[in-house]
Amino acid sequence: MRAKGLGLRPVTDVRVTLADALLGVVLVVSAATARAAPSLVLGPSPLILLGEVHDNAEGHAVCIEAFRAWLATGARPALLMEQFDRERQADLDRARAGPARSDAKRIIGLAGGGASAWKWHFYEPLLALALEHDLPIVAANVSRADTRKVMERGLAASGFDADVPEGILAAQAAAIVASHCGMVDEPMARRLALAQIARDQFMARMVEQNASRGVVLIAGAGHVRTDIGVPRWLPATVRAGSEAIGFVEEASVREAPFDRVVVTARHDRPDPCAGLKPKLKP
């Protein structure tokens, strides 16, 4: 793992708004546990894999400002998004070609995102920037319907690479057990891991297909892990031109298998295990 320093500078007794934080002003938790506001500069790698925490507002704000600043330098990458399933690419293209072509909110609705569980207000600014600069917008996700087929029939039968090192499969399964609070048994975890691997492989294909113009992939942090995620499925020459940047909340900094790390405050969310218990009981 290559974890590059952020060059953050703590001070004490300072209060700032989120807008101040985006300008690089230091945000302080307390005098004893000072934390600098996160910031991010994209480049020089032309292929950027941004691994987000989906519900972390601070991380999204940093991502948007970094994307905006990179575009201001003349970069014109394709925007690859986990938030759109691959079978909606035609809908996405039609929406961009029609009257909604400059309206991020309408494109989200027309391309099928409006009915999903994504918090789309986080992604509208990214889409608006892509539309403003006429960037390709690429649906980078494998749908639940397709991943169910992978779980039932295997990777090869669903058009994916079945030559998966045991270490990757085992690590993916272990991550799934952990994320499901230990309430998924190993056989089920390994089937779910195949679905995760299919998504990683497809995202890698999209990165490779769009590599000539540059790429920004927006996906969950687990997808861009350098040890088991998308980078492991990129050809060596493509991987050499890429950078996996993980947004990591403070409590998880030690678990950061990325090329570079952006540390954000921890989002206050309900205990995920409490929500899983009733669903997973027999």
TORTORVEX-733675 format. One record per residue (C-alpha): x, y, z; residue in one letter. Coordinates in pm, whole numbers, plus 50000, padded with zeros to 5 digits. Layout:
REM residues N
XYZA ...
END
This chain:
REM residues 282
500005000050000M 501165035049916R 499645059950158A 500705095250076K 500645121550347G 497985148150334L 500125176350468G 497475185750723L 498195212150987R 496225212351315P 495665243351526V 493425249051824T 490185267451910D 488995274951556V 485425272751423R 484655271651053V 481805264350817T 481885236050564L 482575261850293A 485635273250491D 486745237150523A 486595232950147L 488955262450111L 491505244850328G 490785262250658V 491565240050955V 488625223651126L 489115215751494V 487415188551690V 489005199652017S 492305212752145A 493265177652247A 492165160551924T 492705186851654A 491905176451298R 492705195050982A 489975199450723A 490315173150450P 491385184550106S 492235167349781L 494145176649467V 493595153249170L 496365144248927G 498845139348780P 497545103748729S 495005104648443P 492935076048585L 491435084748923I 489535058949126L 487665077049404L 486445054049680G 483775071849880E 481785065750196V 478355069150038H 476635088050322D 479545110250432N 478655146150336A 482125159750411E 483735134650176G 481295143149898H 482005180449936A 485755174549912V 485285152249608C 483175178249426I 485645206249485E 488585184449379A 486775174649060F 485895210948988R 489525221849039A 490855193948816W 488485203448536L 489655239548568A 493165227848471T 491825214948139G 491305178248234A 488355162648051R 487985127348189P 485055103848152A 482925102548466L 482275066248563L 479595061548827M 478645031549036E 475305048849090Q 474095039548739F 473605002848646D 475164992948314R 471864983948148E 470805020548189R 473645033547969Q 471325037047669A 468825056447882D 471655078248010L 472855085247655D 469345093347532R 468775116847824A 472025134847748R 471075138447382A 467575151547454G 466085182447618P 467415171347960A 471015171347844R 472055199948074S 469815191348371D 471465167748618A 468285161348817K 466255152248508R 469005129748378I 469025111248709I 465305105048675G 465355095648308L 468315072148347A 466645052448624G 468515066348922G 465555084649068G 463915052749195A 467055038949357S 468255041249716A 471165064549630W 471235098349800K 471235116749469W 471655151549613H 475285141649679F 475845133049312Y 473925160449131E 476865185049153P 479225159348997L 476795152948715L 476275190248668A 480035195048629L 480205166448381A 477345181448178L 478855216248192E 482105203148043H 480445177847808D 482145147947968L 481105112347893P 479005097948176I 479425060548206V 477175036348395A 479695015348585A 477634992248804N 476424956448762V 472794954748871S 471404933149147R 469614911748890A 472894904148713D 474824898049034T 472144873249141R 472884854348821K 476584855048909V 475824840649251M 473684812949099E 475714804048788R 479224816548860G 481394843348704L 482254826248376A 478644818048288A 477784854948337S 480584868348118G 483164875948386F 486654862948459D 486404832148681A 490174830348737D 489994846549080V 492914841349319P 491774824549639E 493264852949841G 490964878349674I 487874856449711L 488624849050077A 489344885450158A 486154897049987Q 484154870850175A 485714881450506A 484864917850434A 481264907850365I 481004888450690V 482374918650876A 480044943250702S 477074920750783H 478054919951150C 478994883151141G 475424873051053M 476284857750714V 477814823150702D 480934815950496E 479244798150200P 476824827150153M 479644852250199A 481654835649923R 478664837449685R 478164873949771L 481884879249715A 481454867449356L 478924895349305A 481374920849445Q 484134907449219I 481844909648914A 481234946348992R 484964952649036D 485754935348708Q 483144955348519F 484364988148666M 487894978548562A 486634972148206R 485065006748197M 488255022848326V 490255004948055E 487785013947779Q 487905050947868N 491565053047967A 492655071947655S 490905103947767R 491265099848144G 488815087248401V 487215095948732V 485485065648883L 483055072749167I 482435041149368A 482275028449721G 485645026949895A 485584988949900G 485544988149521H 488775007649479V 490874989049735R 494294982349587T 494534947649741D 491234932149626I 489244958049430G 489184973749084V 492974979849065P 493594942349083R 491624937248761W 493294964348556L 495964955048300P 499414964248430A 499844993248188T 496485008048284V 497075002648654R 500385021348624A 498505052648513G 495865050348784S 495545061749143E 493115047249396A 492085073849648I 490115062049948G 487925084050165F 488295069850514V 486525080650829E 488715087951129E 487915055851318A 488915034651014S 492225050850919V 494255019550996R 492264999850741E 493295019350433A 494514998250138P 494655027049890F 497315046349700D 496235077949879R 493905084650171V 491605113750254V 490505113350617V 487065127250699T 485055130851016A 482915101051105R 479335104250991H 476795099551269D 474705069951157R 472595043451329P 474215010551428D 474064989851105P 474074957451301C 470904967051484A 469134970151149G 470444937051020L 469464915051313K 465744913251242P 466314908650868K 468774880050901L 466994859951169K 465624826651039P 
END
